[in-house]
Amino acid sequence: MAARPSALAKLTRPRLYDALPRPRLFERLDAARERPVVWISAPPGSGKSTLVASYTEARGLPYLWYQVDVGDGDPATFMHYMRQAAQALLGKRGGTLPVFTSEPEQDLARFARSFCRDLFAALPHGTLIVLDNFQEARSSADQRSAFAAALEEIPEGINVVVLSRTDPPQ
């Protein structure tokens, strides 16, 4: 079960062009999915996105793909696009997720926990939530804390896969 195509490249899994099967790495991903969060970090161009995109295809997994960029340091922007990604996968059910507002009285950690609890409950068993280029989001300590709180809500059968670039040593 694949996500429906999104009009936004930001929410679209990368296209695969002659990607070679990577059975050994697929087996390692299978094993890593026993944990709720899988973090893949490697230098730019090493094939992190291709690996996970080909893995979702080979395993026939439902996925929610989110291409992180510098604008996602704003929680309202991140939540807006996460909600759109959920709608692309879930249809009307994704539209019932709460909308984040940047009101000063809005508690980001509480909202993130609640939003993710609702999102995870709506996703089909086996779904991968892929956060590609995670290092691009410039976030505050409060935002990182809210993200960590949200990750505590991941139920069995849902995985968050974080793809992050490591820069080569100078």
N, CA, C and O of each residue as an XYZ file, in Angstrom:
680
protein
N       0.844     -1.163      0.000
C       0.000      0.000      0.000
C       0.895      1.233      0.000
O       1.618      1.468      0.968
N       0.860      2.004     -1.042
C       1.693      3.196     -1.151
C       0.841      4.435     -0.962
O      -0.369      4.423     -1.185
N       1.493      5.489     -0.552
C       0.791      6.759     -0.393
C       0.348      7.248     -1.757
O       1.012      7.015     -2.767
N      -0.789      7.933     -1.768
C      -1.219      8.543     -3.011
C      -0.247      9.657     -3.369
O       0.308     10.307     -2.484
N      -0.038      9.881     -4.673
C       0.891     10.937     -5.045
C       0.419     12.282     -4.504
O      -0.772     12.594     -4.521
N       1.357     13.054     -4.035
C       1.066     14.383     -3.533
C       1.484     15.394     -4.578
O       2.414     15.155     -5.348
N       0.805     16.511     -4.604
C       1.167     17.561     -5.540
C       2.464     18.240     -5.121
O       3.101     18.907     -5.936
N       2.856     18.084     -3.890
C       4.049     18.740     -3.374
C       5.236     17.783     -3.354
O       5.136     16.679     -2.817
N       6.355     18.201     -3.934
C       7.568     17.378     -3.891
C       7.993     17.138     -2.453
O       8.563     16.094     -2.134
N       7.717     18.096     -1.590
C       8.059     18.003     -0.176
C       7.458     16.761      0.483
O       8.018     16.222      1.437
N       6.324     16.319     -0.031
C       5.610     15.190      0.578
C       5.597     13.961     -0.331
O       4.743     13.086     -0.189
N       6.532     13.902     -1.248
C       6.579     12.807     -2.213
C       7.857     12.003     -2.043
O       8.953     12.558     -1.960
N       7.702     10.704     -1.992
C       8.872      9.821     -1.928
C       9.696     10.015     -3.199
O       9.128     10.173     -4.279
N      11.013     10.005     -3.091
C      11.848     10.155     -4.291
C      11.566      9.051     -5.305
O      11.293      7.907     -4.941
N      11.637      9.409     -6.566
C      11.477      8.408     -7.628
C      12.720      7.534     -7.674
O      13.834      7.980     -7.403
N      12.497      6.303     -8.019
C      13.601      5.358     -8.101
C      13.957      5.122     -9.568
O      13.094      4.810    -10.388
N      15.221      5.275     -9.875
C      15.716      5.037    -11.226
C      16.797      3.973    -11.144
O      17.917      4.248    -10.712
N      16.464      2.767    -11.556
C      17.418      1.665    -11.582
C      18.118      1.451    -10.241
O      19.317      1.174    -10.197
N      17.372      1.580     -9.161
C      17.943      1.336     -7.827
C      18.213     -0.159     -7.678
O      17.357     -0.994     -7.970
N      19.391     -0.467     -7.228
C      19.751     -1.863     -7.030
C      19.124     -2.378     -5.745
O      19.068     -1.657     -4.748
N      18.649     -3.624     -5.759
C      18.134     -4.204     -4.516
C      19.268     -4.321     -3.498
O      20.406     -4.625     -3.854
N      18.947     -4.079     -2.250
C      19.948     -4.125     -1.184
C      19.468     -5.070     -0.093
O      19.142     -4.624      1.007
N      19.418     -6.380     -0.379
C      18.828     -7.333      0.562
C      19.453     -7.312      1.953
O      18.738     -7.444      2.946
N      20.758     -7.150      2.046
C      21.407     -7.136      3.362
C      20.938     -5.921      4.162
O      20.642     -6.041      5.351
N      20.870     -4.764      3.526
C      20.413     -3.566      4.223
C      18.914     -3.632      4.515
O      18.461     -3.131      5.544
N      18.143     -4.249      3.614
C      16.703     -4.417      3.872
C      16.500     -5.285      5.117
O      15.619     -5.007      5.930
N      17.313     -6.335      5.265
C      17.225     -7.192      6.454
C      17.565     -6.402      7.711
O      16.946     -6.589      8.759
N      18.551     -5.521      7.600
C      18.912     -4.690      8.768
C      17.779     -3.720      9.107
O      17.507     -3.464     10.280
N      17.122     -3.181      8.078
C      15.969     -2.305      8.334
C      14.821     -3.096      8.958
O      14.154     -2.613      9.873
N      14.596     -4.308      8.463
C      13.555     -5.154      9.068
C      13.819     -5.324     10.562
O      12.909     -5.187     11.380
N      15.059     -5.622     10.907
C      15.422     -5.822     12.316
C      15.307     -4.513     13.099
O      14.844     -4.512     14.240
N      15.721     -3.410     12.500
C      15.673     -2.115     13.189
C      14.242     -1.680     13.478
O      14.006     -0.923     14.420
N      13.295     -2.141     12.692
C      11.896     -1.755     12.884
C      11.279     -2.380     14.127
O      10.109     -2.137     14.421
N      12.031     -3.167     14.850
C      11.547     -3.641     16.148
C      11.506     -2.490     17.138
O      10.837     -2.572     18.168
N      12.219     -1.422     16.826
C      12.214     -0.207     17.648
C      11.357      0.842     16.950
O      11.207      0.797     15.729
N      10.795      1.779     17.697
C       9.893      2.751     17.069
C      10.579      3.765     16.163
O       9.973      4.242     15.203
N      11.847      4.105     16.455
C      12.554      5.111     15.659
C      13.802      4.483     15.058
O      14.582      3.829     15.751
N      13.975      4.692     13.759
C      15.157      4.221     13.042
C      15.858      5.470     12.523
O      15.272      6.239     11.760
N      17.096      5.673     12.927
C      17.856      6.858     12.529
C      18.963      6.417     11.598
O      19.804      5.599     11.972
N      18.973      6.954     10.383
C      20.006      6.627      9.400
C      20.772      7.912      9.111
O      20.209      8.897      8.634
N      22.042      7.879      9.405
C      22.882      9.053      9.232
C      24.098      8.666      8.404
O      24.783      7.687      8.704
N      24.359      9.447      7.357
C      25.494      9.161      6.473
C      25.811     10.426      5.681
O      25.018     11.367      5.666
N      26.962     10.448      5.026
C      27.327     11.619      4.234
C      26.336     11.874      3.084
O      25.623     10.966      2.658
N      26.304     13.112      2.594
C      25.424     13.440      1.465
C      25.731     12.542      0.261
O      26.891     12.244     -0.024
N      24.682     12.121     -0.435
C      24.852     11.331     -1.650
C      25.147      9.861     -1.436
O      25.437      9.146     -2.395
N      25.079      9.390     -0.191
C      25.419      7.994      0.070
C      24.257      7.030     -0.186
O      24.448      5.815     -0.139
N      23.063      7.552     -0.454
C      21.950      6.688     -0.820
C      20.937      6.420      0.276
O      20.190      5.445      0.192
N      20.889      7.255      1.300
C      19.937      7.055      2.406
C      18.490      7.075      1.901
O      17.705      6.176      2.203
N      18.151      8.108      1.132
C      16.774      8.245      0.635
C      16.431      7.120     -0.330
O      15.336      6.561     -0.273
N      17.369      6.786     -1.220
C      17.130      5.700     -2.172
C      16.942      4.382     -1.441
O      16.072      3.589     -1.800
N      17.750      4.145     -0.421
C      17.618      2.915      0.360
C      16.213      2.788      0.946
O      15.561      1.758      0.779
N      15.752      3.820      1.626
C      14.458      3.732      2.295
C      13.319      3.728      1.276
O      12.329      3.022      1.466
N      13.443      4.505      0.199
C      12.406      4.494     -0.846
C      12.294      3.111     -1.480
O      11.189      2.611     -1.692
N      13.429      2.494     -1.783
C      13.385      1.156     -2.392
C      12.918      0.112     -1.378
O      12.295     -0.881     -1.754
N      13.210      0.326     -0.114
C      12.739     -0.578      0.942
C      11.208     -0.536      1.033
O      10.564     -1.583      1.098
N      10.627      0.666      1.039
C       9.158      0.752      1.107
C       8.532      0.068     -0.098
O       7.502     -0.596      0.018
N       9.160      0.236     -1.255
C       8.633     -0.386     -2.473
C       8.768     -1.905     -2.425
O       7.815     -2.627     -2.718
N       9.948     -2.385     -2.057
C      10.189     -3.836     -2.026
C       9.304     -4.543     -1.006
O       8.857     -5.666     -1.241
N       9.052     -3.895      0.116
C       8.249     -4.496      1.180
C       6.759     -4.163      1.049
O       5.940     -4.691      1.800
N       6.408     -3.296      0.108
C       5.000     -2.925     -0.075
C       4.421     -2.212      1.139
O       3.256     -2.409      1.484
N       5.233     -1.387      1.781
C       4.811     -0.726      3.021
C       4.096      0.600      2.754
O       4.462      1.340      1.841
N       3.086      0.886      3.549
C       2.518      2.239      3.484
C       3.517      3.204      4.110
O       4.231      2.849      5.048
N       3.561      4.401      3.595
C       4.527      5.364      4.109
C       3.971      6.772      4.004
O       3.076      7.073      3.214
N       4.541      7.603      4.831
C       4.273      9.031      4.810
C       5.658      9.662      4.688
O       6.461      9.580      5.617
N       5.939     10.289      3.550
C       7.273     10.829      3.280
C       7.244     12.330      3.458
O       6.371     13.007      2.916
N       8.191     12.853      4.213
C       8.250     14.288      4.497
C       9.676     14.765      4.271
O      10.595     14.354      4.981
N       9.861     15.636      3.277
C      11.167     16.207      2.961
C      11.362     17.467      3.812
O      10.774     18.508      3.520
N      12.165     17.377      4.836
C      12.372     18.481      5.775
C      13.243     19.549      5.115
O      14.203     19.236      4.412
N      12.891     20.822      5.354
C      13.732     21.927      4.895
C      13.794     22.995      5.984
O      13.185     22.834      7.042
N      14.517     24.076      5.740
C      14.725     25.087      6.776
C      13.416     25.715      7.253
O      13.337     26.151      8.401
N      12.401     25.772      6.415
C      11.117     26.334      6.820
C      10.410     25.508      7.875
O       9.501     26.001      8.542
N      10.814     24.264      8.034
C      10.156     23.385      8.997
C      10.613     23.631     10.428
O      10.168     22.947     11.349
N      11.494     24.599     10.617
C      11.851     25.011     11.966
C      10.687     25.715     12.647
O      10.663     25.846     13.871
N       9.724     26.169     11.854
C       8.513     26.785     12.388
C       7.497     25.676     12.661
O       7.095     24.979     11.730
N       7.077     25.495     13.906
C       6.171     24.388     14.234
C       4.854     24.415     13.450
O       4.344     23.361     13.071
N       4.305     25.597     13.207
C       3.039     25.676     12.467
C       3.223     25.159     11.043
O       2.346     24.477     10.513
N       4.351     25.475     10.424
C       4.638     25.001      9.067
C       4.797     23.485      9.067
O       4.209     22.793      8.236
N       5.595     22.973     10.004
C       5.812     21.533     10.084
C       4.488     20.788     10.272
O       4.217     19.815      9.570
N       3.672     21.245     11.215
C       2.396     20.568     11.488
C       1.441     20.677     10.299
O       0.701     19.737     10.009
N       1.456     21.810      9.617
C       0.599     21.989      8.436
C       0.933     20.938      7.375
O       0.045     20.264      6.854
N       2.221     20.808      7.066
C       2.608     19.845      6.027
C       2.480     18.406      6.497
O       2.187     17.524      5.689
N       2.688     18.151      7.761
C       2.488     16.795      8.277
C       1.021     16.398      8.133
O       0.700     15.261      7.788
N       0.148     17.349      8.400
C      -1.293     17.098      8.243
C      -1.630     16.829      6.770
O      -2.431     15.945      6.466
N      -1.011     17.601      5.852
C      -1.239     17.380      4.419
C      -0.734     15.996      3.996
O      -1.380     15.309      3.205
N       0.408     15.599      4.521
C       0.944     14.274      4.193
C      -0.004     13.183      4.680
O      -0.219     12.187      3.990
N      -0.564     13.372      5.859
C      -1.529     12.400      6.395
C      -2.771     12.339      5.505
O      -3.309     11.259      5.260
N      -3.218     13.482      5.029
C      -4.387     13.500      4.145
C      -4.097     12.773      2.841
O      -4.974     12.096      2.305
N      -2.865     12.904      2.317
C      -2.504     12.208      1.086
C      -2.572     10.696      1.268
O      -2.945      9.970      0.347
N      -2.209     10.228      2.459
C      -2.224      8.786      2.726
C      -3.602      8.301      3.173
O      -4.051      7.230      2.765
N      -4.266      9.090      4.008
C      -5.494      8.634      4.661
C      -6.789      9.187      4.076
O      -7.874      8.727      4.432
N      -6.689     10.158      3.193
C      -7.897     10.778      2.661
C      -8.611     11.598      3.729
O      -7.972     12.335      4.481
N      -9.922     11.472      3.795
C     -10.725     12.276      4.730
C     -10.303     12.083      6.187
O     -10.349     13.028      6.975
N      -9.895     10.872      6.548
C      -9.478     10.628      7.939
C      -8.294     11.515      8.339
O      -8.174     11.911      9.498
N      -7.433     11.819      7.387
C      -6.304     12.698      7.663
C      -6.743     14.134      7.904
O      -6.067     14.887      8.605
N      -7.867     14.508      7.328
C      -8.386     15.858      7.502
C      -8.972     16.113      8.875
O      -9.260     17.259      9.220
N      -9.154     15.070      9.664
C      -9.712     15.251     11.009
C      -8.635     15.556     12.048
O      -8.947     15.824     13.208
N      -7.374     15.516     11.634
C      -6.289     15.829     12.573
C      -6.365     17.301     12.968
O      -6.755     18.140     12.155
N      -5.999     17.620     14.197
C      -6.090     19.008     14.652
C      -5.139     19.929     13.890
O      -4.117     19.492     13.360
N      -5.494     21.200     13.848
C      -4.694     22.223     13.174
C      -3.934     23.008     14.239
O      -4.517     23.476     15.217
N      -2.634     23.143     14.036
C      -1.806     23.899     14.976
C      -1.874     25.385     14.640
O      -1.799     25.772     13.474
N      -2.014     26.194     15.651
C      -1.947     27.641     15.480
C      -0.757     28.152     16.276
O      -0.371     27.557     17.281
N      -0.192     29.232     15.832
C       0.986     29.786     16.516
C       0.602     30.729     17.643
O       1.347     31.652     17.972
N      -0.554     30.497     18.229
C      -0.991     31.338     19.345
C      -0.028     31.168     20.515
O       0.429     30.059     20.795
N       0.280     32.277     21.200
C       1.241     32.184     22.316
C       0.817     31.217     23.416
O       1.667     30.618     24.075
N      -0.487     31.063     23.618
C      -0.931     30.175     24.700
C      -0.942     28.698     24.294
O      -1.176     27.832     25.137
N      -0.691     28.399     23.014
C      -0.689     27.010     22.551
C       0.565     26.321     23.081
O       1.679     26.792     22.851
N       0.391     25.227     23.778
C       1.500     24.448     24.323
C       1.970     23.481     23.234
O       1.278     22.515     22.912
N       3.149     23.748     22.670
C       3.651     22.961     21.547
C       3.829     21.492     21.905
O       3.424     20.623     21.134
N       4.420     21.198     23.045
C       4.648     19.797     23.424
C       3.321     19.051     23.582
O       3.189     17.915     23.128
N       2.343     19.687     24.223
C       1.041     19.041     24.405
C       0.357     18.813     23.050
O      -0.207     17.748     22.800
N       0.419     19.835     22.176
C      -0.190     19.687     20.857
C       0.506     18.571     20.067
O      -0.162     17.723     19.477
N       1.844     18.571     20.056
C       2.586     17.564     19.287
C       2.254     16.154     19.759
O       2.071     15.245     18.949
N       2.178     15.979     21.062
C       1.838     14.662     21.616
C       0.436     14.238     21.185
O       0.231     13.104     20.754
N      -0.516     15.143     21.300
C      -1.899     14.843     20.930
C      -2.035     14.604     19.427
O      -2.688     13.651     19.002
N      -1.413     15.478     18.623
C      -1.465     15.342     17.170
C      -0.907     13.991     16.743
O      -1.524     13.275     15.955
N       0.258     13.652     17.266
C       0.893     12.397     16.866
C       0.122     11.185     17.366
O       0.053     10.170     16.674
N      -0.450     11.276     18.541
C      -1.279     10.176     19.042
C      -2.431      9.912     18.061
O      -2.708      8.764     17.713
N      -3.102     10.998     17.616
C      -4.206     10.858     16.660
C      -3.708     10.360     15.304
O      -4.333      9.499     14.685
N      -2.576     10.908     14.847
C      -2.012     10.491     13.564
C      -1.653      9.015     13.598
O      -2.047      8.263     12.707
N      -0.912      8.593     14.610
C      -0.472      7.206     14.687
C      -1.657      6.245     14.768
O      -1.611      5.151     14.205
N      -2.707      6.648     15.460
C      -3.891      5.787     15.580
C      -4.589      5.610     14.239
O      -5.208      4.575     13.996
N      -4.495      6.609     13.366
C      -5.185      6.554     12.073
C      -4.379      5.800     11.010
O      -4.948      5.330     10.024
N      -3.077      5.684     11.199
C      -2.230      5.070     10.172
C      -2.391      3.556     10.135
O      -2.596      2.920     11.169
N      -2.298      2.986      8.936
C      -2.334      1.527      8.826
C      -1.119      0.898      9.505
O      -0.035      1.482      9.528
N      -1.315     -0.298     10.055
C      -0.226     -1.049     10.677
C       0.916     -1.191      9.665
O       0.682     -1.494      8.495
N       2.129     -0.974     10.118
C       3.299     -1.125      9.251
C       3.752      0.153      8.574
O       4.731      0.139      7.829
N       3.062      1.255      8.816
C       3.413      2.510      8.152
C       4.772      3.021      8.608
O       5.116      2.961      9.788
N       5.535      3.526      7.642
C       6.783      4.222      7.926
C       6.533      5.717      7.748
O       6.001      6.143      6.723
N       6.908      6.493      8.725
C       6.908      7.946      8.604
C       8.357      8.325      8.389
O       9.182      8.180      9.290
N       8.669      8.812      7.198
C      10.050      9.111      6.837
C      10.267     10.614      6.884
O       9.588     11.375      6.196
N      11.221     11.029      7.704
C      11.616     12.440      7.793
C      12.986     12.549      7.126
O      14.017     12.263      7.734
N      12.970     12.965      5.869
C      14.170     13.006      5.039
C      14.870     14.361      5.192
O      14.215     15.403      5.196
N      16.176     14.342      5.315
C      16.989     15.558      5.520
C      16.631     16.255      6.826
O      16.503     17.478      6.874
N      16.475     15.487      7.853
C      16.048     16.001      9.154
C      16.954     17.111      9.679
O      16.493     17.990     10.408
N      18.222     17.082      9.322
C      19.170     18.075      9.823
C      18.839     19.484      9.322
O      19.339     20.462      9.877
N      18.016     19.603      8.294
C      17.707     20.912      7.717
C      16.817     21.774      8.613
O      16.867     23.002      8.530
N      16.018     21.159      9.452
C      15.123     21.942     10.318
C      15.952     22.616     11.403
O      16.653     21.959     12.173
N      15.859     23.902     11.444
C      16.532     24.668     12.498
C      15.518     24.834     13.618
O      14.581     25.623     13.494
N      15.693     24.109     14.695
C      14.672     24.102     15.739
C      15.239     24.553     17.077
O      16.436     24.442     17.343
N      14.353     25.056     17.894
C      14.728     25.506     19.235
C      14.717     24.320     20.196
O      14.287     23.222     19.843
N      15.190     24.555     21.396
C      15.176     23.510     22.427
C      13.737     23.084     22.730
O      13.477     21.897     22.927
N      12.800     24.035     22.770
C      11.388     23.703     23.008
C      10.831     22.829     21.899
O      10.064     21.901     22.157
N      11.212     23.123     20.674
C      10.728     22.326     19.542
C      11.312     20.916     19.576
O      10.604     19.948     19.298
N      12.572     20.793     19.909
C      13.187     19.458     20.014
C      12.543     18.667     21.145
O      12.334     17.460     21.025
N      12.229     19.348     22.239
C      11.562     18.698     23.362
C      10.164     18.221     22.955
O       9.749     17.120     23.316
N       9.444     19.053     22.205
C       8.101     18.677     21.728
C       8.191     17.485     20.771
O       7.348     16.589     20.816
N       9.211     17.471     19.908
C       9.404     16.360     18.981
C       9.666     15.070     19.751
O       9.108     14.023     19.425
N      10.512     15.148     20.768
C      10.807     13.972     21.593
C       9.546     13.475     22.291
O       9.320     12.268     22.380
N       8.722     14.402     22.787
C       7.461     14.012     23.442
C       6.539     13.316     22.450
O       5.878     12.338     22.796
N       6.494     13.818     21.218
C       5.644     13.214     20.193
C       6.106     11.796     19.863
O       5.285     10.905     19.645
N       7.422     11.593     19.827
C       7.948     10.261     19.518
C       7.590      9.240     20.584
O       7.554      8.042     20.302
N       7.325      9.693     21.799
C       6.925      8.772     22.865
C       5.556      8.160     22.607
O       5.182      7.182     23.254
N       4.808      8.726     21.671
C       3.463      8.235     21.369
C       3.433      7.160     20.283
O       2.361      6.648     19.960
N       4.576      6.813     19.719
C       4.598      5.840     18.618
C       4.152      4.477     19.126
O       4.766      3.919     20.035
N       3.079      3.938     18.540
C       2.619      2.609     18.957
C       3.364      1.508     18.198
O       4.068      1.773     17.224
N       3.199      0.297     18.655
C       3.761     -0.842     17.937
C       3.142     -0.896     16.547
O       1.939     -0.684     16.388
N       3.963     -1.179     15.545
C       3.457     -1.291     14.180
C       3.612     -0.018     13.366
O       3.294     -0.009     12.177
N       4.090      1.052     13.976
C       4.381      2.302     13.276
C       5.846      2.622     13.554
O       6.319      2.463     14.680
N       6.563      3.073     12.526
C       7.965      3.446     12.705
C       8.216      4.821     12.124
O       7.668      5.184     11.083
N       9.045      5.572     12.804
C       9.543      6.842     12.280
C      10.976      6.589     11.834
O      11.810      6.123     12.611
N      11.248      6.903     10.569
C      12.588      6.734     10.009
C      13.141      8.127      9.764
O      12.580      8.900      8.988
N      14.239      8.440     10.426
C      14.865      9.755     10.298
C      16.111      9.594      9.445
O      17.003      8.806      9.760
N      16.155     10.356      8.356
C      17.325     10.363      7.480
C      18.054     11.681      7.701
O      17.475     12.754      7.536
N      19.312     11.595      8.070
C      20.060     12.794      8.423
C      21.440     12.738      7.794
O      22.097     11.697      7.776
N      21.851     13.860      7.290
C      23.166     13.962      6.644
C      24.245     14.169      7.706
O      24.075     14.946      8.646
N      25.332     13.471      7.537
C      26.523     13.779      8.319
C      27.516     14.360      7.330
O      27.691     13.829      6.233
N      28.148     15.416      7.705
C      29.137     16.006      6.816
C      30.442     15.263      6.963
O      30.815     14.863      8.065
N      31.148     15.073      5.844
C      32.415     14.340      5.923
C      33.431     15.116      6.751
O      33.371     16.344      6.797
N      34.354     14.433      7.400
C      35.367     15.123      8.196
C      36.194     16.052      7.318
O      36.457     15.759      6.151
N      36.592     17.156      7.887
C      37.391     18.151      7.148
C      38.852     17.795      7.165
O      39.670     18.517      6.595
